Amino acid sequence: MHIADGILPVSLCVAGYAMSLTAAAIGSRKLQTEEVPRMGMLAAATFVASCVHIPIAGSSVHFGLLGLLGAMLGLRSVPVVVAVLLLQSFLFQHGGFLTLGVNALNMGAGALSGYLLWRMNRLPLGLRGFLAGFAGMMVPALLVMLEFQTAGYGRSLLVLTGVYALLGILEGGFTSMVLTFLQRTRPNMLGLATPPQSFVGVASQPEGPSA
Amino acid sequence: MKAASIRGKLLGAALCLTIQPWLLAHDLQTSAVLVDGFVVFQANYEGSEAVSFAAVSVHGPDDGNPHADAYQTGRTDAEGRFVFIPNRTGKWKVTVDDEVGHRGTQEVTITSLTEPATAAPAAPQSSGRSTTDRLVIGLSVIFGVVGLLMAFLQRRKGAVSA
């Protein structure tokens, strides 16, 4: 899902940088010292998880933990996603430098959709966790497919999206387990996800005490 | 409490050791060897998995424009190999694209069209470090940035309260 350089038009890459950096700047506002270690731990977990790749359908797919990231960090997940993708691009050549903005936008959208779904407390706890993990995998996959379509690039992307859907089910199950466990045992660990004003009304606070 | 903390650390270390063999990032590595005037190009994902049946385009030394017609196009075989015969000396560019977002380019310098059978391989285009090394570097950077950011925020908080 990390798009390499030379695939997307430059205008799309520039727009991707503008949007993702703006989102990262908004997500970093009023950062408190006590929030940083959790952001660091989740950045490390996402960085390692995305290196566990599964060869399939002539390519490779990997876990992202974006739903978990979004549910635990809320808007703070966007700067974390940008930092992790920058490292992956430098160290593993996952995605290009020109496409870093678009990649960050795709993954950031996955994390934020996970965050929104996790906060819908009308749904059962386990289902919210599952949907957060599943959306964290599927939203970036669908955005990548849309961008490839825009650029007139790619083959068998529908097949790959099907593969990501299967992976999304696995990741949804894992995310659900972790979030349910944390919600029941350490709910204060899920306390960073502060909803912005624009989201009030569609989302509400999760169950249990907050930090 | 302390025993639980040690158990947690041991569990973490065991988990890292267990998943280590699957830590195969999909960095695209390319290389090329000249054999009797043929260029044998090879593309692999890191961990030696071949980039099979991926689209390949070859551009000759005069094709400055990457969008110009390629000298040759085709697909890698099941082992991730692609072979072509250059018709002039200079720097050639071979680009492989698996059409799901991974792309790599290898430059091949042809000094003579009648190269000896065992010409030196073109330098593989990869960072050269092992996956584990790069993971350790990445994690070190993350925790280093966390430390610096915490120090900066703490200092700023102190300055504001003072």
Interface residues (C-beta under 8 A of the other chain):
Chain A: M1 H2 I3 A4 D5 G6 I7 L31 Q32 T33 V36 P37 M39 G40 A43 A44 F47 V48 S50 C51 V52 H53 P55 G58 S59 S60 H62 A83 V84 L87 Q88 L91 F92 Q93 H94 G95 V144 F148 Y153 G154 R155 S156 L157 L160
Chain B: I19 W22 L23 L24 A25 H26 D27 L28 Y45 E46 E49 S52 F53 A54 P66 D97 D98 E99 V100 G101 H102 R103 G104 S126 S127 R129 T131 R134 L135 I137 G138 L139 V141 I142 F143 V145 V146 L149 M150 L153 Q154 K157
